[in-house]
Amino acid sequence: MVHKKNTLLILTPVFPGDEQDSTCLPAQQVMVRALKRRFPFVQFIILTFEYPSTKTPYRWGGNQVIPFDGRNRGKWYRLQMWFHVWRTMSALRKDNELIGLFSFSHGECALVGKYFGRLHRLKHYNWVLGQDAREGNKYVSLTRPRPDELLAISESVAESFYIHHSVKPGRIIHNGVDPDAFPYNGICRDIDILGAGNLVPQKQYSLWVKIAGEISHKRPGIKAVLCGKGQESGKLEKMVKEMGWQRSLSLSGELPHTELLGLMQRCKVFLHPSSYEGSSTTCLEALYAGAHVISFCNPSRHAIEHWHIVYTPEEMAEKALDLLEDPYTDYSPVFPYAVDNNAEAVMQLFR
């Protein structure tokens, strides 16, 4: 008799195409690595719907990844892809002892995962990641989720899902930080202000440039670095040049994740000007790196040490200046959520 291995299927819209792709879903990468590390006797198989652009299975972090190359194409292709995903899961169910399904983001993965789980009496949990909690998510009416099926990355995301869809996720599974990923110990903090993210309008990095520039006027000689890429990259570079802030502000472009963590360990203040945020992993990582975080969005009901919530750009600039000018500012690491604990909480649901 062939022994079937306990297997958890992870359904995700996108996933890194190889081990070097550290910028694709970094928070979910950290979670998958933690699951594998904490539960080596469980097999994790990742089904990625839209990206990478291949249909050839591959290995990542010791796990099998099966891609379907959806590339967000039209309705009929999408239905075809869902059929192929369903057929693949059926084959995996025959060859493995499935303990359940874990889907990322409340979209097509949640839809397929829910109904496959219902048909085969398998547990399915969906991790609501932020944007999917907002108004206009058409998949919620198709999945009709129960609260106990939903995990939210923060209290604010759970509240947003309830406000827009009248269902409140029953559990909170935060994004977590992996301490072993940080490259330095005891490095000098030679960067005054850091920012990092997807350079799109919603993230408001034009405000970041303005605030950092104003601080450089009041505190000459500061060093500010903005990391990331996106549709506003050219606009932001033009702003820096037009205002003559090139000596103080630099745009590094997108960096490998380890390099970004290294910059966080060198920085004093991490500015996060986004107008909406579920629970920013970059903010949590900056806290663990010892930086102070200043943002407009509060992801938690309870205060997090060294995470400062402000309401206007003027308040953000003032708070950053206060921290930079205070010789007693504490840059000790803050560790709100350990990813290993989050992985344990996820697997507890499937036991």
N, C-alpha and C positions, 0 to 999 in steps of 0.2 A: 504494500500500500504506500503510495506517495504522500509524504507529509506536506500539507499546504501551509505556507508561511502567513502569519498574521500580517495583513497589508492595509494601509490607509491610503486611499486615493485623494490626492490634492488637486483641485481644479482651479486654474488661474487664467485670467485673460492673456497675460504675457509672462515670460520667464526668460532669464538670461540664456543666450545661445551657447555660452561656454563659461569656463571658470574665470576668465579675464574680464567678463562683462559685469563689473562691480556696480555700475550706475543704474541698472535696470531693477526696479523694485527692491532697493537695498533692505528695507525693513522686512519684507517677506523672505528675502534671501537669508537674513539673520535667523528668522523663525525656522525655516526649513533646516538650516544647519544645526540649530539647537535641538530640533526634534530628532534628527539623526544621531546627534551626539548623546542625548539623554536616553534614547530608546534604540540601541543598536540592534536589538533582536526583532524590531518591527521593520517591515519593508515599506518604504514610502515611494509611491509612484506618482509622478507629476504629469498631469495632462494640461497642456498649455494651448489655448484655443486660437489666439490671434498672432502671436509672435513667439519664437523666431520664424523667419520665412523659409521653412523647410518642413518636410514630412518624414524626415529620417530620425528615428529615435536615437538618443545619445545619453551619456552619463554626465551627471553634474553632482558634485559633492557626495559621491557614492550612491546616488539615487538614479533610477531610470526616469528619463523625461521623454514623453511622447508628444510631439508637436503636431498641430493640425493646419497651420499656415492659413488661418482665416483672413488675416489682413483687413478686417472690417469691411469685407466686400458685401454685395447686395443681399437682399432678402432670400432669394432662392439658393444662393451659394451658402448662406448661413444655415438654412434648414438642412441642406446636404451635409454640412460640417457637423451639425448636432447629431445627425443620424450616424455619422462615422464615429463620433465620440461615444455615443450610446452603444454601438456595436463593439467598440474597443473595450468599454467597461464590462460589457457582458462576457467577452472572452476572458478578461482579467478575473472576473468573478468565478469562472469555471476552474481556473488554474491556481487561485489563491483564496485564502480565508479572509475575506474582506471584513474589517472591523468597522468600516464606515467611510464617509466622504466629508472632506473639509474644503469648502470653496472660498476663494478670495474675491471680495467685492460683490455687491448685490446686483448682479447683472445676469448674463447668459449662463455663467458657471453655476450660480445659485439656482437658476431655473432647471437646468439639466440635472444638477446634483440632487435637488429636492425630489423630483419625480422618479428618478432612478432609485433613490433611496426608499421612497414610499412603495414602489413596485416590489422591491426585493427585501423590504423590512430591514433596511440598514439605517443606522443613524446618520443624519446629515446636519452639519453646522455650517453656517455662513458667517464669515468675518466681514463686518461692515467697516469700510476703510476711510470714509470721509465724504468724497464727492457723491457717492452713491446714496447718501442719506438725504440729499437735498431734493427740492421740488423737481418734478418732471421725470423721475425715474419710472419708466413704463413697465419695468420688470416686476415691480412690487405688486401690481394688480394681477400679474400672471402667476406669481409664486404664492401669493396670499400667506405670508410667513406668520408663524406663531412666535411670541416673544422668546420661548425657550429654544427656538432654532437659531436665534440671532446672537452673535457676539459683536460688540462694538469696540473700537479701539480707544474710546474715551467716553466720559460722561456727556461731553458736549455733542458728540456724534450720536449717542443714544437719544438725547433730547431732540436733536435735529430730525432724526428718523421718526420719532413720535409726532413731532409737530407737523411734518409733511405727509406722513403715511399712517398715522393713528395706530402704530404698533411700536412698542418700546422694547428694544433688545434686552433680553433677560440677564445677560452677563457682560462684563467688561473684561476684555483681554487687551491690555495696552501693547503698543509697540515697545520692544525691549532693546536694551543695549548689551552688546557683547564686549566685556572689558578686554578680552584677549585681542581684539581687533586694533587697538590703539598702538601706534608704533613707538612712542617715546616715553621716557621717564625723566622727570626733572629738567625739562627743556625750558629755555628762556622765553618769556612772553613778549615777543617783539612785534606783534600785530595788535593794534589797538582795537580795530573794528573789523568784524568779519560778517559776511553774508553768504548764503549758499542756497541754491534751489533752481527750479525750472523758471526761466526768465520769460514769463507770460504775464499779460496785463493783470490778471486776478491776484498775482503774487505781489504786485505793487513795488517792483524793484526800482522804479523811477523815484519813489519816495526814499528808498534806501540811499540812492545816489545823492539826492538833495540833502538828506539829514547828515550823511557822512561828510558832504562838502561843507555844510554850515559848521559842523564841529571842527573841521580842519581850519576854518577861518578863526574860530575862537581859541583853538589849541593848535597853533602851527607846529608842523613836524610830525603829526600823527601819521600812522600807516593804516590804510583801510584796503581790504581785498574783498571783491565779490566774485564768487565761483558759480559757474553754471552756464547753460546755453539755452536758447529758445528764441522765439520770434521777436523778442524785444532786444536782443543782443546789440544789433546795430544802433538802435535808438539810444541805448544806454551809453555806448561808446561815444556817440556824438554829443550827448549831454556832458560827459566828462571833459571832452575837448573844448566845447563851447564855453564852459565855465572856467576853464583853465585849471582844472583840479588833477591833472595828470601826475603831478609829483606826489600827491597824497593818496589818490584813489587808483587802483588798478583792477582790471577785469581779467581774471585768469582763464576764463572758459571752463569747460567741464573737465574735472579731474577724476582719476581713479579714486575709489572710496577710501583706500588707506591714506592716500595723499591728503584728502580732505580732512580726515581725522587728525592727521599730523598738524594741519593748519589750525584746527580747533584747539589743539593743545598749546599752540603758540599765541592764541588770541586772548584778549581780555573781555571784550564785549561782543556778543553775537546778536545782531539786529535781524529781526524777522518781521517784515512789514505786511505780510499776507492779510487780505481782507477776510479770508475764510480758511480755517485749518482744523482738521480732525484731531490729530495729535502728532505734531511734527517730529519725526525721528531725528532730523538734523538738530532740532532744539534739545532733545534728550541727550544726544551724543555730545553736543556742545557743553551741556551741564556736566556730564561725566568727565569731559576734557578740562573742566575747571573754569570755564568761561561763565560770565553772567549773560543770561538771555533776556532780551526785551522784545515783547510782541504785543499786538493788539488783541489776539485771540487767547482765551483762557480755556484749555482743554479739560480742566479738572475742577471739581467742586472744592477741593482742598488746596491750600497754598503749597507750592513747590519751592523749596529753598533756592535762591539765586535766579528764579524765574520771575521777572517783573512784568506786570500787565499794565499797559498804558492805553490811553484812548484817543490821543491826537499825535500828529507828527511832532508838534512842539514839545509835548511831554516825553516823547521818545528821545528827542535830542537832548533835553534837559537831564533825563535820567542817565543817559550814556555819559554825558559830561560829568555829572556828579560822581559816577563810578570811576571814571578815568582820573579825576583830579583828587580823589580820596586816597591818601597813601595807605590807609588801613583796609582797603577793599580786600576781601577774602576770596582767593581763587582756588579754594579746595574743591575737589571733585564732589558732585552730587549725583546720587545713583537712585533715581526714583523707581525704575522697573528693570529687573534683571530678566533677560530673554529666557534663561533656563527655567526660571519660575513660570514664565508664560507658557513655555512648552509643556511643562508639567500640568498646568491648568487645562490646556487643550486636550492632552491625552487622557486626563482624568474623566473627561466627558465620554470617551469611547470605551472606558473599562466597564 
